[in-house]
Amino acid sequence: MVHPTSKERDMTVQTETVQRPAGSGATAGERDADVAQLVGAAAGGDQRAWDALVDRYAGLVWAVIRGHRLSGADAADASQTTWLRLVEHASGLKDPARVGAWLATTARRECLRILRTSGRQIPFGDDLPEPVCEDEGVDDDLLRCERDAHLWEAFGRLPERDQSLLRMLVSDPAPSYLEIAGALDMPIGSIGPTRARCLERLRRERDAVCA
């Protein structure tokens, strides 16, 4: 089982609001052109371009994979295979500017393939790992650990699709709605309303846990 990262344990902050991050100042067209240029360079064998793509999208790929509750070994295999598929297909992508959505979709399909071949079910709820608390003995740390434990118990009560969406929304760097749509196989226009409903369900579950 893959344990929560410190990034995910900070999801408490996100229960109040999950906003799309502000851009770096570049227009969408400029960002798309930059990504397309990276993909083209990577397809041509530029190692720095490959490194840049991995840095940019590794968080997205990992968020998709974690949402499927694979074992550590299966998760590593899914990630490696996803990037291998990009190596194989980078030169033939119809829209290289949307490589993030392509990676998200490929990662999702690879996870589903692994689950099908292993005959496993996607666990949730009581199967979630307990949050790891460090530096216990300090009051502030203990309070934080208790808060995080309540949040993760509430998170574990959510439907698996809610959990997947919330994991993606707090991944770093944050994926675009196009990439989330590819990962979860859902219309872009439904992501915002679905996010709001997910957070409301999470708040209700958190309140029930803390009651």
C-alpha positions as CSV (number, residue, x, y, z in Angstrom):
1,M,0.0,0.0,0.0
2,V,1.3,3.4,-0.9
3,H,1.2,5.7,2.2
4,P,0.0,9.4,2.1
5,T,2.7,11.9,1.4
6,S,3.3,15.1,3.4
7,K,1.7,17.0,0.5
8,E,-1.5,15.0,0.8
9,R,-1.5,15.3,4.6
10,D,-1.8,19.0,4.0
11,M,-5.1,18.5,2.3
12,T,-6.8,19.9,5.4
13,V,-6.2,23.4,4.1
14,Q,-7.9,22.3,0.8
15,T,-11.2,21.3,2.6
16,E,-12.0,25.0,2.9
17,T,-11.2,26.0,-0.7
18,V,-9.5,24.5,-3.7
19,Q,-8.7,27.1,-6.3
20,R,-7.0,26.8,-9.6
21,P,-3.4,28.2,-9.2
22,A,-2.6,31.5,-10.8
23,G,-0.6,31.2,-14.0
24,S,3.0,32.4,-14.3
25,G,1.9,35.2,-16.6
26,A,2.2,33.3,-19.9
27,T,-0.9,33.0,-22.0
28,A,-2.5,29.6,-22.6
29,G,-1.2,29.7,-26.2
30,E,2.3,30.4,-25.0
31,R,2.2,27.6,-22.5
32,D,0.9,25.2,-25.1
33,A,3.6,26.2,-27.5
34,D,6.2,25.7,-24.8
35,V,4.9,22.2,-24.0
36,A,4.7,21.3,-27.7
37,Q,8.3,22.4,-28.2
38,L,9.4,20.3,-25.2
39,V,7.6,17.2,-26.6
40,G,9.2,17.8,-30.0
41,A,12.7,18.2,-28.5
42,A,12.2,15.1,-26.4
43,A,11.0,13.0,-29.3
44,G,14.2,14.1,-31.1
45,G,16.3,12.7,-28.2
46,D,16.9,15.9,-26.1
47,Q,17.5,14.6,-22.6
48,R,16.9,18.0,-21.0
49,A,13.5,18.1,-22.7
50,W,12.7,14.7,-21.3
51,D,13.8,15.8,-17.8
52,A,11.6,18.9,-18.1
53,L,8.6,16.9,-19.1
54,V,9.1,14.5,-16.2
55,D,9.5,17.4,-13.8
56,R,6.3,19.0,-15.1
57,Y,4.0,15.9,-15.3
58,A,5.4,13.4,-12.8
59,G,3.0,14.7,-10.1
60,L,0.0,14.4,-12.4
61,V,0.9,10.8,-13.4
62,W,1.5,9.8,-9.7
63,A,-1.8,11.4,-8.6
64,V,-3.7,9.3,-11.2
65,I,-1.9,6.2,-10.1
66,R,-2.4,6.7,-6.4
67,G,-6.2,7.2,-7.0
68,H,-6.3,3.5,-8.1
69,R,-4.9,2.2,-4.8
70,L,-2.2,0.0,-6.4
71,S,0.5,-1.7,-4.4
72,G,3.9,0.0,-4.3
73,A,5.3,-2.4,-6.9
74,D,2.2,-2.1,-9.2
75,A,2.2,1.7,-8.9
76,A,5.9,1.8,-9.9
77,D,5.2,-0.4,-12.9
78,A,2.2,1.7,-13.9
79,S,4.3,4.9,-13.7
80,Q,7.2,3.4,-15.6
81,T,4.9,2.0,-18.3
82,T,3.2,5.3,-18.7
83,W,6.4,7.1,-19.4
84,L,7.6,4.3,-21.7
85,R,4.4,4.7,-23.7
86,L,5.3,8.4,-24.1
87,V,8.8,7.5,-25.3
88,E,7.2,5.2,-27.9
89,H,4.6,7.7,-29.1
90,A,6.0,11.2,-28.5
91,S,6.9,11.7,-32.2
92,G,3.4,10.8,-33.3
93,L,1.2,12.7,-30.9
94,K,-1.6,14.5,-32.8
95,D,-1.6,17.4,-30.3
96,P,1.7,17.5,-28.4
97,A,0.6,20.6,-26.4
98,R,-1.9,18.3,-24.7
99,V,0.6,15.7,-23.6
100,G,-0.5,16.2,-20.0
101,A,-4.0,14.9,-20.8
102,W,-2.4,12.1,-22.9
103,L,-0.3,11.0,-19.9
104,A,-3.2,11.2,-17.5
105,T,-5.4,9.0,-19.8
106,T,-2.5,6.6,-20.4
107,A,-1.8,6.3,-16.7
108,R,-5.5,5.6,-16.0
109,R,-5.7,2.9,-18.6
110,E,-2.5,1.3,-17.4
111,C,-3.9,1.2,-13.8
112,L,-7.1,-0.4,-15.0
113,R,-5.1,-3.0,-17.0
114,I,-3.1,-3.9,-13.9
115,L,-6.3,-4.2,-11.8
116,R,-8.0,-6.3,-14.4
117,T,-5.1,-8.7,-14.9
118,S,-4.6,-9.1,-11.1
119,G,-8.3,-9.6,-10.5
120,R,-8.2,-7.1,-7.7
121,Q,-10.8,-4.6,-6.4
122,I,-9.9,-1.0,-5.7
123,P,-10.0,-0.7,-1.9
124,F,-11.2,2.3,0.0
125,G,-12.5,3.3,3.4
126,D,-11.1,1.0,6.0
127,D,-8.4,-0.1,3.6
128,L,-6.7,3.3,3.6
129,P,-3.4,3.5,5.4
130,E,-3.3,5.4,8.7
131,P,-1.6,8.8,8.5
132,V,1.9,8.9,9.7
133,C,2.6,11.4,12.5
134,E,6.1,12.5,13.1
135,D,7.7,14.3,16.0
136,E,5.1,13.3,18.5
137,G,5.4,14.7,22.0
138,V,4.8,18.3,21.1
139,D,1.3,19.6,21.7
140,D,1.0,21.4,18.3
141,D,2.2,18.2,16.5
142,L,-0.2,16.0,18.4
143,L,-3.1,18.3,17.6
144,R,-2.1,18.4,13.9
145,C,-1.8,14.6,13.8
146,E,-5.3,14.3,15.4
147,R,-6.7,16.7,12.9
148,D,-5.0,14.9,10.0
149,A,-6.3,11.5,11.3
150,H,-9.8,12.8,11.4
151,L,-9.5,14.3,7.9
152,W,-8.1,11.0,6.4
153,E,-10.8,9.0,8.1
154,A,-13.4,11.3,6.5
155,F,-11.5,11.1,3.2
156,G,-11.7,7.3,3.3
157,R,-15.4,7.4,3.6
158,L,-15.8,9.2,0.3
159,P,-16.6,7.4,-2.9
160,E,-13.5,6.3,-4.8
161,R,-14.1,8.8,-7.6
162,D,-14.3,11.7,-5.1
163,Q,-11.0,10.6,-3.7
164,S,-9.3,10.5,-7.1
165,L,-10.5,14.0,-8.0
166,L,-9.4,15.5,-4.7
167,R,-6.0,13.8,-4.9
168,M,-5.5,15.3,-8.4
169,L,-6.6,18.8,-7.2
170,V,-3.9,18.9,-4.5
171,S,-1.1,17.3,-6.6
172,D,1.9,19.5,-7.3
173,P,2.1,21.0,-9.9
174,A,-1.6,21.2,-10.2
175,P,-3.0,19.6,-13.4
176,S,-5.2,21.5,-15.8
177,Y,-8.9,20.6,-16.1
178,L,-8.1,19.0,-19.5
179,E,-5.6,16.7,-17.8
180,I,-8.0,15.9,-15.0
181,A,-10.7,15.1,-17.6
182,G,-8.4,12.7,-19.3
183,A,-7.4,11.0,-16.0
184,L,-10.9,10.6,-14.8
185,D,-12.7,10.2,-18.1
186,M,-15.2,13.0,-17.3
187,P,-16.4,16.1,-19.2
188,I,-14.3,19.3,-18.5
189,G,-17.5,21.2,-17.7
190,S,-18.4,18.9,-14.9
191,I,-15.2,19.2,-13.0
192,G,-15.9,22.4,-11.2
193,P,-19.4,21.4,-9.9
194,T,-18.1,17.9,-9.1
195,R,-15.3,19.4,-7.1
196,A,-17.7,21.6,-5.1
197,R,-19.8,18.5,-4.3
198,C,-16.8,16.5,-3.3
199,L,-15.6,19.1,-0.9
200,E,-19.0,19.5,0.6
201,R,-19.2,15.7,1.2
202,L,-15.7,15.8,2.7
203,R,-16.8,18.5,5.1
204,R,-19.8,16.6,6.2
205,E,-17.8,13.4,6.7
206,R,-15.2,15.4,8.7
207,D,-17.8,16.9,10.9
208,A,-19.3,13.4,11.5
209,V,-15.9,12.0,12.4
210,C,-15.2,14.8,14.8
211,A,-18.7,14.8,16.4
